Amino acid sequence: MRLALGAIDDDCPSLANGDNLSQTQLLDRLTHGCRYDRLERPVTYTEDGARLPVDVYMRAYIYFVQNLEAHDLQFKIFALLQMRYLDPRLNFRHVAPKRLQPILGEQQLRDNIWLPHIFLANERDSSILGTKEKDILTSISPDGTVIVSSRIKATLYCWLNLKKFPFDEQHCSTVLESWMYNTSELVLHWEQRRPITYDPALHLTEFLLQRSWSNETVINADLSDLRHGAFAGNYSSLSFTVHLTRVVGFYLMDYFLPSMLIVAISWVSFWLQADQAPPRITLGTSTMLTFITLASAQGKTLPKVSYIKVSEVWFLGCTIFIFGSMLEFAFVNTIWRRKRNVPVRKLNSRHILKSTLSPHLLRRRSHARSRSFSGILRQMENSSLGGNQPFNNYLTVNLPITTITEGQVMSQNSDRKRKGSLDMLSTGTTNRKLDVNFVESALGAAASTATASVSNAVSMDLPDFSSNNNLLGEEFSHEEQIASTGWTTLTPQEIAIWIDNRARFMFPLAFLAFNVFFWSFVYCI
């Protein structure tokens, strides 16, 4: 038994005269199998003899953050991760008191000591940077403090909330967890002083880094969650989160402003006549196809999510305005091709649109009122001429045959007819009076043999306002007709032009209201 113990002592190198040993020799003696087991974690005890977990302190220095890839829900970081812990077995302050500098090394040093296994919980891919050798630096201080620094590149998963895209703000986290040891064996902490730092030259092209914060938590793993292998328990976890806001300059110049111009171009059709179908159809379809191409190009860079994004609301609203301009053309073109005039009670939007949308019903009501009103006034005129006797509309005049020119008659009676017509409209009479007393003055001496004086007038029924040969409509404005009879008529061409004129103002005003609502929602809600 004593021989065996002596053999073991002979195989275990002495730590005496450690100041004269080289760095490699000192490390080999400290990590010799008789003193150090690299498969076992450092163990410290309380005063009561209870085992304490290893405290590992972490720090991260971020070199570069690549823009979020929305379609893959991921982002890339290039960082320096540093962890610090105390391993009492590597304390060489007593065996080499004159050695004040830490022991530095790379691959060979790492292979001789115990290292905690820390992994990125939300990684999709990660690797340690380096050309010939991996960029990992290990330092052992005289008191046994071990610091391991490694440069890594990691592709991390980040769930994106794209409801307000492209005016969205994203929070992406980097999660570090213990792989093998639970909280009873190992606990992770962030360094108290500046745990997360960023390279001053760090810039993002599509996002702005607003702020970041760190967090320490405990992850509960059970048999249904195998993220830590087949071991259940509570595992220590660290995370730091970056708050990113998207820069909208690119989207304003490439999507929003062009879409506004496309919508405005679709309104040019309101200045074209309603019967000019080829140019208006070409303009409407070209703007619609151009806008659809613009919208589809923007949507290809985004994942197919189940909710509606702000950008989709914008493109849907613009599509409705473009489609509305095409529907307006179809409407006015249909009206333009109508053959009959439309009776209108008042010259306002409500009555014009109501009469246009239901012209047949209003025309029948207008004809019924015209006939009823003409019949009542005709009865009143008959009663004034001869009691209840019917009035004969035919007048026989025995005069010599003399040629009378139209210009001679109209020149002498144009003023009289105009005055008589206005008097007739102001008193509400439904018949025009064509005074035939002008015959005597027109004939002069040639009619001296005529002894019968003409004292009666020929009554003529006023034409219906719905006729295309409306003499009253040619002589008087629509306002005068409405003031005298309560009705007027509009030609289909007048209605089509009226609708186009209103559309020139209504569409821009509606689009302006849509913009006010949209941008208020984006920046105020």
C-alpha positions, 0 to 999 in steps of 0.5 A: 500500500505504501509502495502504491502511494509512493509511486503516485507521489513520484508521478505527481510533479512538485509545485515547489520553486514555481517562480523558476518554472516556465509558463508551460511547465507551471500550467502542466503541473497545475493541471496534472491528473493528480491535482486537476480533473478537467471533467469536474467543475470547480467546487467551493464549500460554505462554512457548513460544508455545502457545495456552492454553484460556480458563478460565471460572469458574462460580457458581450461586445458587439462588433456588427449587427446585420439587418433583420431578414424579414422573410427568414425572421432572423438576424446576424451578429458579430460579437466578442463573448467573454466569460469569467469564473473562479477555479481555485485549483488553478491558484498559483499565487502561493507556489509562484508568488513572484509571478504577477502576470496571468498565464495566457494561451489559446488551444493548448491552454483550453484543452487542459482546463475545465470550461463551462458549456454556454450555448445560444438558445435562439441560434440558427447557426453559429461559429467561432471566427478565426483564420488559421486558428479560432479566435479564442483567448484564455487567461488564468490569473494568479488567484485562479480567475479564468477569463475566456474570450471568443469572437463569434458569428451567429445567426439568431432567430427573431420573431418580427411583429410586422403589423405596422410595417414599414413603420415597425419597431422590433425587439430582438434578443440574444439568449445564453444558457447553461447546457449541462449544469443546472442552477444548483451547479452553475449560475450565470450573471452579467458583469456589473459594469457595462455588460453590453457594449457596442462598437462606436462604428456600428451602423445599420442601413435599414434600422436604428439602434435605439437602446438595449438592455440585459436580463437574468432569468431561470429556464425551467426544463422538463422532459417535454422540453429537450433544449437542454438534452434529456435533463430536467431542472432549472437552468440559468439564462442570460439575455440582452435585447436590442430595440430597433426602429426601421428607417422609412426613407427608402419606403417613402421614396420607393413605394409611398410617393410613387403610389401617390403619383399613380393615384393622382395620374388616374384622376387625369381621366376626369378631365377627358370627355366621357365619350372618349373611351379609349384614352380613359380605359387605357389610362385606368388599366395602365395605372392599375397594373403599374400599382399592382406591380409596385405592391407585389414587389414590396410584398416579396420581401416579407413573410406571409403572415396571417394578420393585415399589415399597415402597408397592405392597408395603404396599398388597398386604399390606393387600389380602391381609389384607382378602381373608383376612377375606373368605375366613375368613367363607366358610370358617366360613359353610360349616362352620356350614351342615353337618348332622353333628357332627365327631369330634375327638381333642384340643381343639387347633387342629391336630386341630380343623382337621384334623377339619374339613377332612376330616370324612368320613374321620375320621367313618368311622375314629371309627365303626370304632373305636366298633364295634370297641371296643363289640364287644370289651367286649360279648364280655368281658361275655358271657363273665363272665355265662355262659362262652361262651354268648350273653347274652340282652338281654331280661328277662321280669318277671311283675308286676302292672300298676301305674302308675309315674310318671316323676318318681317313678322319676327322683327316686329314681335320679338320683343312682344313675345319675350315680354308675353312669355315672361308674364306668362311664366310669372303668373303660372299660366301653362299656355303660351299666347301668340297674339295675332293682332300683329297681322293687321300691322303687318299687312298694312293697306293690303288688308284694308278690305278686312272688316273683321277684327281679330280679338281672340288668341290661339292657345298652344300647349306648352311642350313637355320638359322631357322632350328634346325639342323643349322650346322653353328650355332653349329660351330660359335657364334651368333656374328660371324653369325651376322657379316657374314650374318646379322642374327642369331638364338636363341632357345626359351630356350635361349630367356626365360633365357635372359628375366629372366636375364633381369627381375632380374635387371629391376624389382628391379630397377623399384621398387627402382624408385617407392620408390624414387617417393613415398617417395619424394611425401610423405615428399617433397610435 
